[in-house]
């Protein structure tokens, strides 16, 4: 039998991708001038949104930018959930500008939009063309500066947007940033709901990385550590946004989970989330968090050891590994509820008669063949029923 037909998680070859350089710490945004100089950028395009402008976050980096650049161009039309139209808009804008580098400042939407700007400056055609073809020409130098702690987009080559009501994405190593500049100070102004949504996105990335056929000992170690930090600090950050220790470790968790996500991609919870997000106007992290404990229960047979390891983060030390793993899944749901997030599809307001439609959409539009346990339409329908009834 060909080894490729077997699932041998501890014996697989390991291939690992990440950004060119990570700069992390309190106040590191002030190092923008030296980073721009190292990349030869003198006229950067800053891609951000009006919320970042209005919150005064852009003003924090304005002075360092002025010290390093003769010209700074600002694009502040990023939308909360990028669409093909919003991506085409930034493509048109960047092609009209005399810029020689791109800075993505904001959450995952701003950073994904910045990736498009950097890629499409020199590559011809429309954004959607690259769902089916490679980027051949080099992109502009790219610096990603997150102002949330969750998406980990600063560490991935993923770009997500919607065409109509359908989520689309592509992942390319050419979208990996030259520099990810992660400063927890820039996350302090996040309101509680954004803190919850982005923090749970980081938790989803970490735990989903344990539930994929791409997982390996290296990604597992990082995923478990990211999960531990979220479990320990997300409620603190949610309750007291100025708790800089909590913000520091949430930023570290998000960045670490982003590194993991680039190498052990998201699985079933993200796909379920895509079937819910546009129907119920859910932020991305919340749409992934609601199904997370149910998908953990579905994948439990292949993940007992890993989930049992998470038990110690909740102080669970007694019982068999399976018993501990089951208690961990319940604790994850309790953590989600503590952040004022619905924990069942019924609580979300999903009508029960919609469940077969959602299950069909999951299988047909958002399959995850690398999910650790295979799923078919019958199992998907059962999964959605359990999520609606709140049965783990």
Steps between C-alpha positions, in 0.01 A plus 500: 500500500620852417592697814295792363188292556572469873450746780822486704507828693833453678689370197413758235756724334474854636494804272471834678425849363485835674562870440840647424537659844291535816546805724295466820479705817375806686568817305661331199282703262763772548741282303310560177766739363779244520275230355400719206864590441605134505242427229592806293151649533473879478136544387281250687129445448324451834193276462259537791139581589321807629459342844878489540522863388223613736644306794828691465704186434626627167625812678727280712693384195471830311806657662730199445376486139576869447854444625558224247301597192492790260142409406231307690183399313198386702221271382231484770212334316547146633167336589433280802456182295684540165311434179623452146385857436706642788804304384459626145475855638836481677651338189385796288627747761848355540557490124439874487750580776872559490563282807788259554373301798185413694421513872188316617374661822197352674327167545491205264291689244753784469792260485338278236413810297860620534620166365282552192640851453858374520434212261283679244720806451712310247291194417248552217130421482235483770516360851264210429731382220745384766259252647610285206848624411830589662644843569796514264640848560657609829286688749589825673681480835238424766484585870201381704410672828204343686281708729296199616609179669340210324508464123874436478480630142836668547658153502316334210480512123122459513265756343127465567212685334141442390354471154130553557415297811775246441837509676803469274866494587841423366824437676835583349846526648539820296252664739718425803620833636860614494446621857222437751515784754292398803458752780248419776466873573308536174233256625413678826214701348314193370143494639391189691303335218792535257732367770273198540458435128866530408615314812270208419629504143849444641368217717331345197820516296694335782254218570416439135871451435479200733214355293659489154698244304758777450584509871845394609703514822624852424157650431348310793742656749426850373125440476479375858695799630279745309190328638640522853558875470148565367341287771696686768471857373198555274253565783743747657540688173124493445423634848782756527631616164786696656648191665823511302617160626183342363535695175863392468423129529189524282713659227760228547229234482353645181839526332600149605167359383551685172835329450328170568210581266740556212635148545202306639199672341156551647253213498134427570407791736602756238291328234197482727559866582487591132150352474383721789688830470322666209154379608526636853746787450757338727858622542741238372637392839153455651379297201794262554471488879136390516566166323847450654408279801260291290765442236746408775250239618462372143879468462556363851582140396815622324591775747465357851865543597519856368176614662601333827817711496282812497344376826788635705428853368161475674642330809351162406741231620293196600324240288584296193627684194160464336322634808737798516458566126120502535521743791731722295239521224239609752743755647560646155127550461483662844784735402312603186184564705697713749569741213126543433505286185209264415597136548236328289338559163162519674628786717632667185150493353557242227169333404523123532362448148810679360742239636493267193576800276794600717636145504474475122678833458776385735569187297463653155655847540738478794642148515801441724658176376786550746268498804630217719168311487324473167150639472215426260154651460337271757765577762479869415126500559553330835769756590268793424220337700729464802612863461136612487400298805819585691603135543872436523 
